[in-house]
């Protein structure tokens, strides 16, 4: 009886973990509407520019002065929307950029609780993935 209870308990917890993983994956791709103005920005030594992973990049500046780095998966050319108010259908994705110890380029650093740089820490940021823009 005790083994059966233990097996049922193990099954319950494993199914809850699997459900939580499915739910988080679904929530990540659930579309929402975002509105604001598209801005084109040049490369700088900033976390936002590093997140974009390119020279020039685009952001959506919302009415609350929040800026989202854009990842365009639509068929539209973002250059056509620069300095224009737009409505975007898309979702927020956490982007993880792994540190490359063989790379000599500059990158944002993570500072640990001891005040020292965390070696080879991955950089994470959030991007707005565009499905549709109008």
N, C-alpha and C positions, 0 to 999 in steps of 0.2 A: 504494500500500500504506500509506503514511504517513497519507493522508487517511482511509482506512478505519479504521486504528487510532485515530486521533483521534476519529472519529465514534463508534466503539464505546466509547471511554473516556468521551466526553461523555454518551452514553446511559446508561452504568453509573452515573455520578455523579448524573445527573438522576433516575434511577429510585430511587436510594438516598435522595435528599432527599424524594421523593414518599412513599416507604415510611415514612420517619421521621415525616412530617407525619400520615399516616393513623394510625400507631401512637400518637402523642401524643394525637390527637383521641379515639381509642378508649379510651385509658387514663383520660382525663378523665371519661368518662361510665360507666366500669365501676363497678358498685355494690359496696358493702362494708357491713359492719355496724358500727354505733357504738352504744355504750351509755353512759348517764350520767343526769344530772338536768337537766331543762329549767328554766331560770331566765328570768324576765322582767326586763329592765333598762330604766331610764329613760335618756333622752338625757343625755350628758355631753360635755365637751370631751375626748374620747378618740379614739384611732385606731379602736378597736373600734366605738364609736358611729358614727363617720363611715363606717366600712365598711358598717354596717347600713343607712345612708341613710334613717333614719326617726326618729320621736320615741322611742316605746318599741320595744324589739326583744327577740328571744329568743336565748339561747345554750344550747348543750349543754355542761354541765360534766362532764368525764370523771373517772374515779377517779384519774387522774394530775394532777388540778387543771388540766387544759388546757381552755380554753373555745373553742368553735367558734361563730361567728356563724351563725345558721340562715337559710336561704332555703327557704321552704316551698312545694313544688310538689305536695304531697299534698292530699287533700280534707279532712284533719283540721284542726281549729282548735287551734292551739298553746296557747291559753289553758286548754284542758281538761287539759293535761299539766304545767302550772306546778308546780314543786316535787315532781314525781313522777319516779321512775326509769323510763326508757324504753329501748327498742331501736329504733334508726333504721336503715333501709336507704336508702342514698344515696351521694353521691360528693362529693369535694372539688373546688371550682372556684375558679380564680384570677379575682378580680373586679378590673377596671381602671376607675378613676373618673378621667376626663380633667379636667384643670384648665380652668376657664372664666375667662379674663382679665376678663370683664365682670361676674363675680359678686363681691360684696363679703363673702360669708359666710366664716367662719373655716374653715380646713381644715388637716390635718397638712402639714408642709413637709418637703422632702427637703434634707438638708445635703450639699453636695458635698465632695470631698476637700480643698478649699481652706478649708473651714469656713464657706462662705457658702451662703445659701439658693439652691437651684436654681429659677429662675423657671419657672412654668407646668409643673412636673413632674406627671405622672400619678401617682395614688395607687393602689397595688395591695395587695390583701389576699386572704385565702382564706376562703371560706364553705363550710359544709356544706349541700349541696342535699338536701332531704328528698324521697325518693320515697314512703316508707312509714314510719309511726311506730306503735309499739305499746307 
